[in-house]
Amino acid sequence: CSSDLECEHPKQVAKDPEPTKKETREIIMFSSKSCPPCKRWWDVEREAFERRGYTVAVCYDHQYPRTPTFAITDGSKSIEIVGYMTPDQLAKELAK
């Protein structure tokens, strides 16, 4: 258009910001009912992971031969760790 009077110009409308998705942070401990390290982890370490934003669950019905085995999702990363796990150990594994 040669003149603002001859044609309409679409107005720029500000878009709402995209909703932010909270990254998934989840730990599933595969355990057996007779696993002392599993019980100790649940009683001692679980709370430290929850404070760091992880959702923590335990599963007794599984096919893992060794317990505890942990399935961890942290954002786009998914890993498994076999054996007792501390927050420092998880951080090292996620950094690889």
LOLUMDREN-543368 format. One record per atom (N, C-alpha, C): residue number from 1; atom name; z, x, y. Coordinates in pm, whole numbers, padded with zeros to 5 digits. Atoms other than C-alpha are relative to their C-alpha. Layout:
BEGIN
@num:NUM	atomo:CA	z:Z	x:X	y:Y .
...
END
This chain:
BEGIN
@num:1	atomo:N	z:00000	x:00084	y:-00118 .
@num:1	atomo:CA	z:00000	x:00000	y:00000 .
@num:1	atomo:C	z:00000	x:00088	y:00124 .
@num:2	atomo:N	z:00006	x:-00076	y:-00123 .
@num:2	atomo:CA	z:-00074	x:00118	y:00348 .
@num:2	atomo:C	z:00112	x:-00038	y:00097 .
@num:3	atomo:N	z:-00104	x:00043	y:-00093 .
@num:3	atomo:CA	z:00206	x:-00078	y:00513 .
@num:3	atomo:C	z:00113	x:-00064	y:-00080 .
@num:4	atomo:N	z:-00114	x:00062	y:00067 .
@num:4	atomo:CA	z:00554	x:-00185	y:00414 .
@num:4	atomo:C	z:-00003	x:-00151	y:00011 .
@num:5	atomo:N	z:00007	x:00145	y:-00020 .
@num:5	atomo:CA	z:00470	x:-00533	y:00540 .
@num:5	atomo:C	z:-00096	x:-00065	y:-00097 .
@num:6	atomo:N	z:00102	x:00058	y:00087 .
@num:6	atomo:CA	z:00178	x:-00581	y:00303 .
@num:6	atomo:C	z:00045	x:-00011	y:-00145 .
@num:7	atomo:N	z:-00040	x:00004	y:00141 .
@num:7	atomo:CA	z:00355	x:-00516	y:-00027 .
@num:7	atomo:C	z:00149	x:00024	y:-00013 .
@num:8	atomo:N	z:-00142	x:-00019	y:00026 .
@num:8	atomo:CA	z:00696	x:-00519	y:-00177 .
@num:8	atomo:C	z:00020	x:00128	y:-00080 .
@num:9	atomo:N	z:-00038	x:-00118	y:00077 .
@num:9	atomo:CA	z:00858	x:-00201	y:-00298 .
@num:9	atomo:C	z:00123	x:-00036	y:-00080 .
@num:10	atomo:N	z:-00120	x:00032	y:00078 .
@num:10	atomo:CA	z:01100	x:-00237	y:-00583 .
@num:10	atomo:C	z:00119	x:00079	y:00052 .
@num:11	atomo:N	z:-00122	x:-00067	y:-00043 .
@num:11	atomo:CA	z:01452	x:-00157	y:-00483 .
@num:11	atomo:C	z:00056	x:00083	y:-00115 .
@num:12	atomo:N	z:-00065	x:-00082	y:00102 .
@num:12	atomo:CA	z:01626	x:00123	y:-00666 .
@num:12	atomo:C	z:00139	x:-00058	y:-00026 .
@num:13	atomo:N	z:-00129	x:00055	y:00038 .
@num:13	atomo:CA	z:01919	x:-00020	y:-00854 .
@num:13	atomo:C	z:00075	x:00107	y:-00078 .
@num:14	atomo:N	z:-00080	x:-00100	y:00071 .
@num:14	atomo:CA	z:02195	x:00210	y:-00962 .
@num:14	atomo:C	z:00035	x:-00052	y:-00139 .
@num:15	atomo:N	z:-00033	x:00039	y:00136 .
@num:15	atomo:CA	z:02241	x:00204	y:-01337 .
@num:15	atomo:C	z:00148	x:00024	y:-00025 .
@num:16	atomo:N	z:-00137	x:-00024	y:00046 .
@num:16	atomo:CA	z:02583	x:00167	y:-01490 .
@num:16	atomo:C	z:-00002	x:00124	y:-00086 .
@num:17	atomo:N	z:-00002	x:-00118	y:00086 .
@num:17	atomo:CA	z:02686	x:00489	y:-01653 .
@num:17	atomo:C	z:00005	x:-00041	y:-00147 .
@num:18	atomo:N	z:-00001	x:00028	y:00143 .
@num:18	atomo:CA	z:02629	x:00501	y:-02027 .
@num:18	atomo:C	z:00145	x:00007	y:-00048 .
@num:19	atomo:N	z:-00137	x:-00008	y:00052 .
@num:19	atomo:CA	z:02946	x:00423	y:-02215 .
@num:19	atomo:C	z:00016	x:00128	y:-00081 .
@num:20	atomo:N	z:-00022	x:-00123	y:00075 .
@num:20	atomo:CA	z:03097	x:00737	y:-02355 .
@num:20	atomo:C	z:00062	x:-00036	y:-00135 .
@num:21	atomo:N	z:-00053	x:00023	y:00133 .
@num:21	atomo:CA	z:03161	x:00741	y:-02724 .
@num:21	atomo:C	z:00105	x:00106	y:-00027 .
@num:22	atomo:N	z:-00102	x:-00096	y:00040 .
@num:22	atomo:CA	z:03481	x:00900	y:-02837 .
@num:22	atomo:C	z:-00048	x:00065	y:-00129 .
@num:23	atomo:N	z:00045	x:-00069	y:00119 .
@num:23	atomo:CA	z:03392	x:01166	y:-03086 .
@num:23	atomo:C	z:00095	x:-00029	y:-00115 .
@num:24	atomo:N	z:-00078	x:00026	y:00118 .
@num:24	atomo:CA	z:03508	x:01091	y:-03436 .
@num:24	atomo:C	z:00073	x:00126	y:-00043 .
@num:25	atomo:N	z:-00081	x:-00109	y:00052 .
@num:25	atomo:CA	z:03791	x:01315	y:-03551 .
@num:25	atomo:C	z:00084	x:-00060	y:-00111 .
@num:26	atomo:N	z:-00063	x:00065	y:00115 .
@num:26	atomo:CA	z:03901	x:01223	y:-03900 .
@num:26	atomo:C	z:00027	x:00103	y:-00110 .
@num:27	atomo:N	z:-00036	x:-00082	y:00116 .
@num:27	atomo:CA	z:04077	x:01391	y:-04190 .
@num:27	atomo:C	z:00038	x:-00095	y:-00113 .
@num:28	atomo:N	z:-00039	x:00072	y:00121 .
@num:28	atomo:CA	z:04090	x:01244	y:-04539 .
@num:28	atomo:C	z:00053	x:00104	y:-00097 .
@num:29	atomo:N	z:-00058	x:-00090	y:00098 .
@num:29	atomo:CA	z:04326	x:01421	y:-04775 .
@num:29	atomo:C	z:-00013	x:-00067	y:-00137 .
@num:30	atomo:N	z:00010	x:00047	y:00136 .
@num:30	atomo:CA	z:04234	x:01375	y:-05140 .
@num:30	atomo:C	z:00116	x:00064	y:-00076 .
@num:31	atomo:N	z:-00126	x:-00045	y:00055 .
@num:31	atomo:CA	z:04561	x:01400	y:-05327 .
@num:31	atomo:C	z:00024	x:-00063	y:-00137 .
@num:32	atomo:N	z:-00052	x:00067	y:00118 .
@num:32	atomo:CA	z:04742	x:01316	y:-05647 .
@num:32	atomo:C	z:00146	x:-00032	y:00029 .
@num:33	atomo:N	z:-00139	x:00041	y:-00025 .
@num:33	atomo:CA	z:05079	x:01147	y:-05663 .
@num:33	atomo:C	z:00099	x:00108	y:-00039 .
@num:34	atomo:N	z:-00091	x:-00106	y:00045 .
@num:34	atomo:CA	z:05227	x:01456	y:-05831 .
@num:34	atomo:C	z:-00044	x:00136	y:00056 .
@num:35	atomo:N	z:00050	x:-00122	y:-00065 .
@num:35	atomo:CA	z:05106	x:01720	y:-05580 .
@num:35	atomo:C	z:00099	x:00041	y:00108 .
@num:36	atomo:N	z:-00098	x:-00042	y:-00102 .
@num:36	atomo:CA	z:05395	x:01898	y:-05400 .
@num:36	atomo:C	z:-00064	x:00052	y:00129 .
@num:37	atomo:N	z:00060	x:-00044	y:-00127 .
@num:37	atomo:CA	z:05163	x:02077	y:-05150 .
@num:37	atomo:C	z:-00057	x:-00117	y:00081 .
@num:38	atomo:N	z:00055	x:00117	y:-00070 .
@num:38	atomo:CA	z:05002	x:01742	y:-05068 .
@num:38	atomo:C	z:00112	x:-00074	y:00074 .
@num:39	atomo:N	z:-00114	x:00068	y:-00063 .
@num:39	atomo:CA	z:05338	x:01580	y:-04999 .
@num:39	atomo:C	z:00050	x:00082	y:00118 .
@num:40	atomo:N	z:-00047	x:-00085	y:-00110 .
@num:40	atomo:CA	z:05446	x:01878	y:-04790 .
@num:40	atomo:C	z:-00095	x:-00007	y:00119 .
@num:41	atomo:N	z:00099	x:00008	y:-00109 .
@num:41	atomo:CA	z:05120	x:01868	y:-04588 .
@num:41	atomo:C	z:00018	x:-00131	y:00074 .
@num:42	atomo:N	z:-00014	x:00132	y:-00062 .
@num:42	atomo:CA	z:05164	x:01495	y:-04526 .
@num:42	atomo:C	z:00126	x:-00004	y:00087 .
@num:43	atomo:N	z:-00128	x:00004	y:-00072 .
@num:43	atomo:CA	z:05526	x:01544	y:-04416 .
@num:43	atomo:C	z:00005	x:00100	y:00116 .
@num:44	atomo:N	z:-00015	x:-00108	y:-00098 .
@num:44	atomo:CA	z:05477	x:01866	y:-04213 .
@num:44	atomo:C	z:-00120	x:00012	y:00095 .
@num:45	atomo:N	z:00119	x:-00031	y:-00081 .
@num:45	atomo:CA	z:05118	x:01913	y:-04091 .
@num:45	atomo:C	z:-00070	x:-00122	y:00061 .
@num:46	atomo:N	z:00075	x:00120	y:-00043 .
@num:46	atomo:CA	z:04982	x:01557	y:-04054 .
@num:46	atomo:C	z:00021	x:-00031	y:00148 .
@num:47	atomo:N	z:-00031	x:00037	y:-00138 .
@num:47	atomo:CA	z:05159	x:01492	y:-03725 .
@num:47	atomo:C	z:-00069	x:00093	y:00100 .
@num:48	atomo:N	z:00067	x:-00096	y:-00090 .
@num:48	atomo:CA	z:05014	x:01809	y:-03568 .
@num:48	atomo:C	z:-00147	x:-00036	y:00017 .
@num:49	atomo:N	z:00141	x:00041	y:-00010 .
@num:49	atomo:CA	z:04662	x:01688	y:-03648 .
@num:49	atomo:C	z:-00013	x:-00131	y:00078 .
@num:50	atomo:N	z:00004	x:00126	y:-00074 .
@num:50	atomo:CA	z:04735	x:01339	y:-03517 .
@num:50	atomo:C	z:00017	x:00025	y:00150 .
@num:51	atomo:N	z:-00017	x:-00035	y:-00142 .
@num:51	atomo:CA	z:04856	x:01492	y:-03188 .
@num:51	atomo:C	z:-00128	x:00058	y:00059 .
@num:52	atomo:N	z:00128	x:-00057	y:-00045 .
@num:52	atomo:CA	z:04518	x:01667	y:-03168 .
@num:52	atomo:C	z:-00113	x:-00103	y:-00003 .
@num:53	atomo:N	z:00099	x:00107	y:-00007 .
@num:53	atomo:CA	z:04339	x:01332	y:-03191 .
@num:53	atomo:C	z:-00068	x:-00036	y:-00130 .
@num:54	atomo:N	z:00059	x:00034	y:00130 .
@num:54	atomo:CA	z:04260	x:01314	y:-03563 .
@num:54	atomo:C	z:00063	x:-00126	y:-00055 .
@num:55	atomo:N	z:-00049	x:00109	y:00084 .
@num:55	atomo:CA	z:04289	x:00997	y:-03765 .
@num:55	atomo:C	z:00016	x:00059	y:-00138 .
@num:56	atomo:N	z:-00029	x:-00061	y:00128 .
@num:56	atomo:CA	z:04449	x:01096	y:-04094 .
@num:56	atomo:C	z:00025	x:-00107	y:-00105 .
@num:57	atomo:N	z:-00018	x:00094	y:00110 .
@num:57	atomo:CA	z:04429	x:00913	y:-04426 .
@num:57	atomo:C	z:00015	x:00079	y:-00129 .
@num:58	atomo:N	z:-00013	x:-00063	y:00131 .
@num:58	atomo:CA	z:04513	x:00990	y:-04787 .
@num:58	atomo:C	z:-00072	x:-00088	y:-00103 .
@num:59	atomo:N	z:00071	x:00071	y:00106 .
@num:59	atomo:CA	z:04307	x:00896	y:-05093 .
@num:59	atomo:C	z:00046	x:00055	y:-00134 .
@num:60	atomo:N	z:-00045	x:-00042	y:00133 .
@num:60	atomo:CA	z:04446	x:00905	y:-05448 .
@num:60	atomo:C	z:-00105	x:-00024	y:-00108 .
@num:61	atomo:N	z:00103	x:00034	y:00098 .
@num:61	atomo:CA	z:04141	x:00763	y:-05626 .
@num:61	atomo:C	z:-00126	x:00080	y:00031 .
@num:62	atomo:N	z:00111	x:-00089	y:-00031 .
@num:62	atomo:CA	z:03888	x:01046	y:-05630 .
@num:62	atomo:C	z:-00035	x:00085	y:-00121 .
@num:63	atomo:N	z:00047	x:-00085	y:00110 .
@num:63	atomo:CA	z:03701	x:01296	y:-05847 .
@num:63	atomo:C	z:00022	x:00150	y:00025 .
@num:64	atomo:N	z:-00022	x:-00141	y:-00030 .
@num:64	atomo:CA	z:03816	x:01622	y:-05687 .
@num:64	atomo:C	z:00094	x:00062	y:-00105 .
@num:65	atomo:N	z:-00086	x:-00061	y:00103 .
@num:65	atomo:CA	z:03959	x:01862	y:-05950 .
@num:65	atomo:C	z:00124	x:00069	y:00058 .
@num:66	atomo:N	z:-00114	x:-00069	y:-00062 .
@num:66	atomo:CA	z:04192	x:02043	y:-05704 .
@num:66	atomo:C	z:00049	x:-00078	y:00121 .
@num:67	atomo:N	z:-00058	x:00068	y:-00116 .
@num:67	atomo:CA	z:04430	x:01888	y:-05456 .
@num:67	atomo:C	z:00105	x:00091	y:00063 .
@num:68	atomo:N	z:00075	x:00089	y:-00089 .
@num:68	atomo:CA	z:04476	x:01881	y:-05174 .
@num:68	atomo:C	z:-00140	x:00054	y:00029 .
@num:69	atomo:N	z:00133	x:-00027	y:-00053 .
@num:69	atomo:CA	z:04111	x:01869	y:-05077 .
@num:69	atomo:C	z:-00014	x:-00087	y:00124 .
@num:70	atomo:N	z:00012	x:00071	y:-00127 .
@num:70	atomo:CA	z:04035	x:01770	y:-04719 .
@num:70	atomo:C	z:-00147	x:-00018	y:00036 .
@num:71	atomo:N	z:00131	x:00029	y:-00057 .
@num:71	atomo:CA	z:03720	x:01601	y:-04590 .
@num:71	atomo:C	z:00024	x:-00022	y:00149 .
@num:72	atomo:N	z:-00026	x:00002	y:-00144 .
@num:72	atomo:CA	z:03710	x:01661	y:-04215 .
@num:72	atomo:C	z:-00128	x:-00032	y:00075 .
@num:73	atomo:N	z:00108	x:00028	y:-00093 .
@num:73	atomo:CA	z:03483	x:01508	y:-03954 .
@num:73	atomo:C	z:00054	x:00029	y:00139 .
@num:74	atomo:N	z:-00039	x:-00035	y:-00136 .
@num:74	atomo:CA	z:03504	x:01659	y:-03607 .
@num:74	atomo:C	z:-00126	x:-00005	y:00084 .
@num:75	atomo:N	z:00124	x:00018	y:-00075 .
@num:75	atomo:CA	z:03234	x:01523	y:-03379 .
@num:75	atomo:C	z:-00117	x:-00004	y:-00095 .
@num:76	atomo:N	z:00119	x:-00001	y:00085 .
@num:76	atomo:CA	z:02904	x:01611	y:-03542 .
@num:76	atomo:C	z:00017	x:00089	y:-00123 .
@num:77	atomo:N	z:-00023	x:-00089	y:00115 .
@num:77	atomo:CA	z:03057	x:01856	y:-03793 .
@num:77	atomo:C	z:00079	x:-00071	y:-00108 .
@num:78	atomo:N	z:-00074	x:00049	y:00117 .
@num:78	atomo:CA	z:03169	x:01760	y:-04142 .
@num:78	atomo:C	z:00017	x:00117	y:-00096 .
@num:79	atomo:N	z:-00028	x:-00109	y:00092 .
@num:79	atomo:CA	z:03338	x:02011	y:-04370 .
@num:79	atomo:C	z:00104	x:-00045	y:-00102 .
@num:80	atomo:N	z:-00106	x:00020	y:00099 .
@num:80	atomo:CA	z:03560	x:02025	y:-04677 .
@num:80	atomo:C	z:00080	x:00129	y:-00011 .
@num:81	atomo:N	z:-00089	x:-00113	y:00022 .
@num:81	atomo:CA	z:03860	x:02250	y:-04724 .
@num:81	atomo:C	z:00086	x:-00032	y:-00121 .
@num:82	atomo:N	z:-00083	x:00017	y:00119 .
@num:82	atomo:CA	z:04038	x:02297	y:-05057 .
@num:82	atomo:C	z:00126	x:00082	y:00020 .
@num:83	atomo:N	z:-00128	x:-00067	y:-00014 .
@num:83	atomo:CA	z:04406	x:02383	y:-05045 .
@num:83	atomo:C	z:00070	x:-00039	y:00128 .
@num:84	atomo:N	z:-00084	x:00032	y:-00115 .
@num:84	atomo:CA	z:04683	x:02357	y:-04790 .
@num:84	atomo:C	z:-00069	x:00044	y:00129 .
@num:85	atomo:N	z:00075	x:-00027	y:-00123 .
@num:85	atomo:CA	z:04542	x:02343	y:-04436 .
@num:85	atomo:C	z:00091	x:-00016	y:00122 .
@num:86	atomo:N	z:-00073	x:00007	y:-00127 .
@num:86	atomo:CA	z:04699	x:02417	y:-04098 .
@num:86	atomo:C	z:-00102	x:-00023	y:00112 .
@num:87	atomo:N	z:00092	x:00016	y:-00113 .
@num:87	atomo:CA	z:04551	x:02340	y:-03754 .
@num:87	atomo:C	z:-00076	x:00129	y:00032 .
@num:88	atomo:N	z:00069	x:-00126	y:-00027 .
@num:88	atomo:CA	z:04471	x:02710	y:-03706 .
@num:88	atomo:C	z:-00112	x:00027	y:-00100 .
@num:89	atomo:N	z:00102	x:-00019	y:00102 .
@num:89	atomo:CA	z:04284	x:02727	y:-04036 .
@num:89	atomo:C	z:-00121	x:-00091	y:00025 .
@num:90	atomo:N	z:00109	x:00092	y:-00029 .
@num:90	atomo:CA	z:04081	x:02419	y:-03944 .
@num:90	atomo:C	z:-00081	x:00050	y:00119 .
@num:91	atomo:N	z:00072	x:-00049	y:-00118 .
@num:91	atomo:CA	z:03994	x:02563	y:-03604 .
@num:91	atomo:C	z:-00092	x:00116	y:-00037 .
@num:92	atomo:N	z:00084	x:-00112	y:00044 .
@num:92	atomo:CA	z:03865	x:02882	y:-03770 .
@num:92	atomo:C	z:-00121	x:-00048	y:-00079 .
@num:93	atomo:N	z:00111	x:00053	y:00080 .
@num:93	atomo:CA	z:03652	x:02683	y:-04016 .
@num:93	atomo:C	z:-00101	x:-00072	y:00089 .
@num:94	atomo:N	z:00091	x:00072	y:-00090 .
@num:94	atomo:CA	z:03506	x:02464	y:-03741 .
@num:94	atomo:C	z:-00077	x:00095	y:00091 .
@num:95	atomo:N	z:00065	x:-00096	y:-00089 .
@num:95	atomo:CA	z:03419	x:02771	y:-03533 .
@num:95	atomo:C	z:-00113	x:00076	y:-00070 .
@num:96	atomo:N	z:00104	x:-00073	y:00075 .
@num:96	atomo:CA	z:03195	x:02913	y:-03809 .
@num:96	atomo:C	z:-00138	x:-00055	y:00028 .
END
